[in-house]
């Protein structure tokens, strides 16, 4: 029996399939089987798989007669899997050569039910055809802190609820490895009619059922989304209507799962934390893409109204009003509750408990402020902006620049990307008798991708 079963759902990815499968076959750890599950592709994916791998004893090829979802294809693969552990990879993505070795060694060392990696690699430039030797950017799906070594998350429901709500145990199923006996014991399978959201629903049950849940710092999954990707759906009113109903499906499904767990039955107030995380899993990455910068949506909005009416009945108009108001606000002011975290607070510049004033309340500054007040590392004593009276602060207590003189601080952090503008601000601050060594700026690393690549993962 193989130690690992690698399940690959396939749907119309013939242009990328060989690169994907070959990246698995090239692993430094070789005790595995590959289960290709063709989900009724309409291109030549199935024929190509049979041509390339039909005689390879490591590869099992399955053809589904009816098209479903990636979750349905993964479930089919789970039925056929024989390995001690299960790994997943999407058919237009790649593994680094050490991926299975990283995961397997930690799983064996800890006797783990789940080994979890926080992020993935994104191509620099061309997203179509890439090699594992190419240069990549790093994307972390989990929130801070970033791991410097592996850790075993205690089997404490209250702790895991907190970590889940802070998005420290979410992400994608493809970055992990799972003990097959554990999945079978708890009948853990994918919800086949929830798209998007199959990954997060599956992971929720893993997090709360797995006695031994291990997190590792290694990043080994190369993620790309070419135009043929099954998630590249047109972002219009029709899609938005589907998404509204899907979000409700996710929460109802989640409520059912929480009802099976004693901790949530005894602590009903904790359910809200988990629900919010699941909604926000969909919200920033899909809903905001439906809205143009002017707040409009392409297509016939009556479909969205009808979806709201099916869910909320006679009061649908009120729910619809707040739904649109929330997402239009987030489209024009990305930072805030449920934001896409495009910029990373420069933690590397500060010692713990440093008193910091943030200069600049634009998109970067708001993003910095939101992060810094959530994590108890530095003390934010103020945020200032020369346009404090005129900008939309979104509830953040922005003050005028002159107020710095009244604040007790160790550093002033300039939250501006443009270097020339940052140096002008530095000069102005020095003219206010602020010492040069107390003025900090590192704009070249403010982008979240640049931050992880340049600060935390220089070795990749």
VENPEQUI-V92286 format. One record per residue. RES is the residue in three letters. PHI is phi in radians with two decimals (NA if undefined). Layout:
# VENPEQUI-V92286
((RES:PHI) (RES:PHI))
This chain:
# VENPEQUI-V92286
((UNK:NA) (UNK:-1.24) (UNK:-1.30) (UNK:-2.27) (UNK:-1.85) (UNK:-1.77) (UNK:-1.75) (UNK:-2.18) (UNK:-1.27) (UNK:-2.20) (UNK:-2.60) (UNK:0.93) (UNK:-2.18) (UNK:-1.04) (UNK:-1.20) (UNK:-2.13) (UNK:-1.06) (UNK:-1.10) (UNK:-1.04) (UNK:-1.12) (UNK:-1.10) (UNK:-1.10) (UNK:-1.18) (UNK:-1.36) (UNK:-1.09) (UNK:-1.56) (UNK:-1.14) (UNK:-1.19) (UNK:-1.77) (UNK:-1.96) (UNK:-1.54) (UNK:-2.60) (UNK:-2.12) (UNK:-1.95) (UNK:-2.01) (UNK:-1.54) (UNK:-2.01) (UNK:-1.38) (UNK:-1.65) (UNK:1.10) (UNK:-1.06) (UNK:-1.82) (UNK:-1.70) (UNK:-1.74) (UNK:-1.02) (UNK:-1.13) (UNK:-1.07) (UNK:-1.15) (UNK:-1.04) (UNK:-1.16) (UNK:-1.15) (UNK:-1.41) (UNK:-2.23) (UNK:-1.07) (UNK:-1.89) (UNK:-1.57) (UNK:-1.27) (UNK:-1.52) (UNK:-2.01) (UNK:-1.93) (UNK:-1.96) (UNK:-2.09) (UNK:-2.03) (UNK:-1.51) (UNK:-1.38) (UNK:-2.25) (UNK:-1.18) (UNK:-2.26) (UNK:-2.34) (UNK:-1.04) (UNK:-1.10) (UNK:-1.12) (UNK:-1.15) (UNK:-1.12) (UNK:-1.07) (UNK:-1.09) (UNK:-1.12) (UNK:-1.11) (UNK:-1.12) (UNK:-1.65) (UNK:-1.18) (UNK:-2.09) (UNK:-1.24) (UNK:-1.17) (UNK:-2.17) (UNK:-2.05) (UNK:-2.23) (UNK:-2.14) (UNK:-2.54) (UNK:-1.43) (UNK:-1.31) (UNK:-1.98) (UNK:-2.04) (UNK:-2.43) (UNK:-1.76) (UNK:-1.17) (UNK:-1.02) (UNK:-1.63) (UNK:-0.94) (UNK:-1.17) (UNK:-1.15) (UNK:-0.93) (UNK:-1.17) (UNK:-1.14) (UNK:-1.07) (UNK:-1.20) (UNK:-1.08) (UNK:-1.24) (UNK:-1.08) (UNK:-1.70) (UNK:0.94) (UNK:-1.42) (UNK:-1.46) (UNK:-2.44) (UNK:-2.02) (UNK:-2.10) (UNK:-1.91) (UNK:-1.44) (UNK:-2.66) (UNK:-2.58) (UNK:-1.87) (UNK:-2.02) (UNK:-1.06) (UNK:-1.55) (UNK:1.54) (UNK:-1.01) (UNK:-1.74) (UNK:-1.47) (UNK:-1.99) (UNK:-2.34) (UNK:-2.12) (UNK:-1.16) (UNK:-1.47) (UNK:-1.21) (UNK:-1.44) (UNK:-2.36) (UNK:-1.74) (UNK:-1.94) (UNK:-2.11) (UNK:-1.78) (UNK:-1.42) (UNK:-1.26) (UNK:-1.53) (UNK:-1.04) (UNK:-1.41) (UNK:-1.38) (UNK:-1.24) (UNK:-1.78) (UNK:-2.76) (UNK:-1.28) (UNK:-2.57) (UNK:-1.74) (UNK:-1.36) (UNK:-0.97) (UNK:-1.45) (UNK:-2.19) (UNK:-0.99) (UNK:-1.14) (UNK:-1.12) (UNK:-1.19) (UNK:-1.09) (UNK:-1.11) (UNK:-1.14) (UNK:-1.10) (UNK:-1.11) (UNK:-1.53) (UNK:1.11) (UNK:-1.71) (UNK:-2.28) (UNK:-1.73) (UNK:2.16) (UNK:-2.03) (UNK:-1.25) (UNK:-1.33) (UNK:-1.65) (UNK:-2.17) (UNK:-2.32) (UNK:-2.30) (UNK:-1.29) (UNK:-1.10) (UNK:-1.07) (UNK:-1.16) (UNK:-1.07) (UNK:-1.22) (UNK:-1.00) (UNK:-1.77) (UNK:0.91) (UNK:-1.47) (UNK:-2.40) (UNK:-1.52) (UNK:-1.26) (UNK:-1.48) (UNK:-1.97) (UNK:-1.94) (UNK:-2.48) (UNK:-1.37) (UNK:2.19) (UNK:-1.09) (UNK:-1.09) (UNK:-1.19) (UNK:-1.21) (UNK:-1.11) (UNK:-1.15) (UNK:-0.99) (UNK:-1.19) (UNK:-1.06) (UNK:-1.07) (UNK:-1.68) (UNK:-1.92) (UNK:-1.40) (UNK:-1.07) (UNK:-2.06) (UNK:-2.09) (UNK:-1.98) (UNK:-1.92) (UNK:-2.21) (UNK:-1.50) (UNK:-1.14) (UNK:-2.02) (UNK:-2.43) (UNK:-1.82) (UNK:-1.70) (UNK:-1.91) (UNK:-2.41) (UNK:-2.29) (UNK:-1.20) (UNK:-1.05) (UNK:-1.44) (UNK:-1.02) (UNK:-1.19) (UNK:-1.56) (UNK:-1.51) (UNK:-1.58) (UNK:-1.05) (UNK:-1.52) (UNK:-2.24) (UNK:-1.08) (UNK:-1.07) (UNK:-1.11) (UNK:-1.08) (UNK:-1.10) (UNK:-1.08) (UNK:-1.15) (UNK:-1.00) (UNK:-1.21) (UNK:-1.16) (UNK:-1.09) (UNK:-1.18) (UNK:-1.00) (UNK:-1.06) (UNK:-1.19) (UNK:-1.12) (UNK:-1.11) (UNK:-1.09) (UNK:-1.05) (UNK:-1.08) (UNK:-1.15) (UNK:-1.12) (UNK:-1.15) (UNK:-1.49) (UNK:-1.86) (UNK:-1.00) (UNK:-1.00) (UNK:-1.30) (UNK:-1.18) (UNK:-1.48) (UNK:-2.30) (UNK:-1.07) (UNK:-1.17) (UNK:-1.35) (UNK:-1.09) (UNK:-1.08) (UNK:-1.05) (UNK:-1.25) (UNK:-1.03) (UNK:-1.06) (UNK:-1.09) (UNK:-1.19) (UNK:-1.15) (UNK:-1.20) (UNK:-1.06) (UNK:-1.52) (UNK:-0.96) (UNK:-1.19) (UNK:-1.55) (UNK:-2.19) (UNK:-1.08) (UNK:-1.11) (UNK:-1.23) (UNK:-1.33) (UNK:-1.68) (UNK:-1.30) (UNK:-1.08) (UNK:-1.51) (UNK:1.55) (UNK:-1.55) (UNK:-2.26) (UNK:-1.26) (UNK:1.81) (UNK:-1.51) (UNK:-1.28) (UNK:-1.08) (UNK:-1.13) (UNK:-1.16) (UNK:-1.09) (UNK:-1.14) (UNK:-1.11) (UNK:-1.10) (UNK:-1.15) (UNK:-1.14) (UNK:-1.55) (UNK:-1.90) (UNK:1.17) (UNK:-1.14) (UNK:-1.68) (UNK:-1.06) (UNK:-1.03) (UNK:-1.22) (UNK:-1.07) (UNK:-1.12) (UNK:-1.03) (UNK:-1.22) (UNK:-1.05) (UNK:-1.19) (UNK:-1.07) (UNK:-1.12) (UNK:-1.37) (UNK:-1.17) (UNK:-1.10) (UNK:-1.19) (UNK:-1.25) (UNK:-1.60) (UNK:-2.32) (UNK:-0.97) (UNK:-1.10) (UNK:2.33) (UNK:-1.07) (UNK:1.38) (UNK:-1.24) (UNK:-1.45) (UNK:-1.43) (UNK:-1.41) (UNK:-2.20) (UNK:-1.88) (UNK:-1.00) (UNK:-1.37) (UNK:-0.98) (UNK:-1.16) (UNK:-1.44) (UNK:-2.17) (UNK:-1.49) (UNK:-1.03) (UNK:1.24) (UNK:-1.07) (UNK:-1.61) (UNK:-2.18) (UNK:-1.87) (UNK:-1.59) (UNK:-1.75) (UNK:1.97) (UNK:-2.06) (UNK:-1.38) (UNK:-1.04) (UNK:-1.18) (UNK:-1.08) (UNK:-1.10) (UNK:-1.08) (UNK:-1.06) (UNK:-1.06) (UNK:-1.02) (UNK:-1.22) (UNK:-1.14) (UNK:-1.37) (UNK:-1.46) (UNK:-2.07) (UNK:-1.41) (UNK:-2.15) (UNK:-1.91) (UNK:-1.84) (UNK:-1.45) (UNK:-1.67) (UNK:3.04) (UNK:-2.32) (UNK:-2.20) (UNK:-2.74) (UNK:-1.18) (UNK:-1.89) (UNK:-0.97) (UNK:-1.41) (UNK:-2.00) (UNK:-1.68) (UNK:-1.41) (UNK:-1.51) (UNK:0.94) (UNK:1.49) (UNK:-1.39) (UNK:-1.35) (UNK:-1.39) (UNK:-2.01) (UNK:-1.23) (UNK:-1.03) (UNK:-1.07) (UNK:-1.22) (UNK:-0.95) (UNK:-1.06) (UNK:-1.67) (UNK:-1.72) (UNK:-1.68) (UNK:-2.49) (UNK:-1.77) (UNK:-2.53) (UNK:-1.96) (UNK:-1.73) (UNK:-1.48) (UNK:-1.77) (UNK:-2.18) (UNK:-1.32) (UNK:-1.17) (UNK:-1.15) (UNK:-1.08) (UNK:-1.14) (UNK:-1.11) (UNK:-1.20) (UNK:-1.15) (UNK:-1.12) (UNK:-1.01) (UNK:-1.08) (UNK:-1.13) (UNK:-1.17) (UNK:-1.15) (UNK:-1.17) (UNK:-1.59) (UNK:1.22) (UNK:-1.58) (UNK:-1.09) (UNK:-1.03) (UNK:-1.28) (UNK:-1.71) (UNK:-1.82) (UNK:-2.06) (UNK:-2.71) (UNK:-2.58) (UNK:-1.03) (UNK:-1.22) (UNK:-2.03) (UNK:-1.28) (UNK:-1.03) (UNK:-1.03) (UNK:-1.17) (UNK:-1.14) (UNK:-1.09) (UNK:-1.17) (UNK:-1.16) (UNK:-1.54) (UNK:-1.76) (UNK:-1.65) (UNK:-2.21) (UNK:-1.09) (UNK:-1.32) (UNK:-1.46))
